[in-house]
C-alpha cells in the first residue's frame, strides 16, 4: 500500500508541474514534465532557467537531484517516499508556482 501511495503522490506532483509548465508565464516552453510511472518525477528545464529555478526551490526547502541531459537541458528528479506526504507535494507545487523568473 505505501508504494501505491508514493506513486499516487508522484502522479499528483507530475500533473501539477505539467499544468504549471503550460500556464506559468516564466515556465511556458522552458519546462517539460514526464508523466510519473513510478514514485519518481522527471522535469527537464531549459539550461538558462535551471539555476534560478533550483535556487528558488532550495530557498523553499525543496530537495531534488539534477543532472545535465545530452541535449543540454537540466533534468531534475523528484522522488516521493515514506517521508513525503500530500502536504509536501502541495508545498512543492506552491514553490514552483511562486517562481517569478
C-alpha positions as CSV (number, residue, x, y, z in Angstrom):
1,X,0.0,0.0,0.0
2,X,2.8,2.5,0.8
3,X,4.3,2.2,-2.6
4,X,0.9,2.8,-4.2
5,X,0.6,6.0,-2.1
6,X,4.0,7.1,-3.3
7,X,3.0,6.5,-7.0
8,X,-0.2,8.5,-6.5
9,X,1.7,11.4,-4.9
10,X,4.2,11.3,-7.8
11,X,1.3,11.4,-10.3
12,X,-0.2,14.4,-8.5
13,X,3.2,16.2,-8.5
14,X,3.8,15.5,-12.2
15,X,0.3,16.6,-13.2
16,X,0.6,19.8,-11.2
17,X,4.0,20.6,-12.6
18,X,2.8,19.8,-16.1
19,X,-0.1,22.2,-15.6
20,X,2.3,24.9,-14.3
21,X,4.7,24.3,-17.3
22,X,1.8,25.2,-19.6
23,X,0.3,28.1,-17.7
24,X,3.0,29.9,-15.7
25,X,4.5,32.7,-17.8
26,X,8.1,32.1,-16.7
27,X,7.9,28.3,-17.4
28,X,6.0,28.0,-20.7
29,X,8.2,26.4,-23.3
30,X,11.1,26.1,-20.8
31,X,10.0,23.2,-18.6
32,X,8.9,19.7,-19.7
33,X,7.5,17.2,-17.3
34,X,7.3,13.5,-17.9
35,X,4.2,11.6,-16.6
36,X,5.0,9.7,-13.4
37,X,5.3,6.0,-14.0
38,X,6.7,5.2,-10.5
39,X,7.4,7.3,-7.5
40,X,9.8,9.4,-9.5
41,X,9.0,12.6,-11.4
42,X,11.4,13.9,-14.1
43,X,11.4,17.6,-15.0
44,X,13.5,18.9,-17.9
45,X,14.4,22.6,-17.6
46,X,15.9,25.0,-20.2
47,X,19.6,25.5,-19.1
48,X,19.2,29.2,-18.9
49,X,16.3,28.8,-16.4
50,X,17.7,25.8,-14.4
51,X,19.9,27.7,-11.9
52,X,17.4,30.3,-11.0
53,X,14.7,27.7,-10.6
54,X,16.9,25.5,-8.4
55,X,17.9,28.4,-6.2
56,X,14.3,29.4,-5.8
57,X,13.2,25.9,-4.9
58,X,16.1,25.4,-2.5
59,X,15.1,28.6,-0.7
60,X,11.7,27.0,-0.2
61,X,13.5,24.0,1.4
62,X,12.6,21.7,-1.5
63,X,15.0,18.9,-2.3
64,X,15.7,17.1,-5.6
65,X,18.6,15.9,-7.7
66,X,19.6,17.2,-11.0
67,X,21.9,16.3,-14.0
68,X,22.6,17.6,-17.4
69,X,21.0,15.8,-20.4
70,X,22.7,15.2,-23.7
71,X,20.6,18.0,-25.3
72,X,21.9,20.5,-22.7
73,X,18.7,20.7,-20.7
74,X,18.9,20.1,-17.0
75,X,16.8,17.2,-15.6
76,X,15.5,17.4,-12.1
77,X,14.4,14.2,-10.4
78,X,11.8,14.4,-7.7
79,X,11.1,11.3,-5.6
80,X,8.1,10.6,-3.3
81,X,8.7,8.1,-0.4
82,X,7.8,7.4,3.2
83,X,8.9,10.9,4.3
84,X,6.9,12.7,1.6
85,X,3.2,13.3,2.0
86,X,0.4,15.2,0.4
87,X,1.3,18.4,2.2
88,X,4.8,18.2,0.8
89,X,3.5,17.8,-2.8
90,X,1.3,20.9,-2.2
91,X,4.3,22.8,-0.9
92,X,6.4,21.8,-3.9
93,X,3.7,22.9,-6.3
94,X,3.3,26.2,-4.4
95,X,7.1,26.7,-4.6
96,X,7.1,26.2,-8.3
97,X,4.1,28.5,-8.7
98,X,5.8,31.3,-6.7
99,X,8.8,31.3,-9.1
100,X,9.0,34.7,-10.8
101,X,11.8,34.1,-13.2
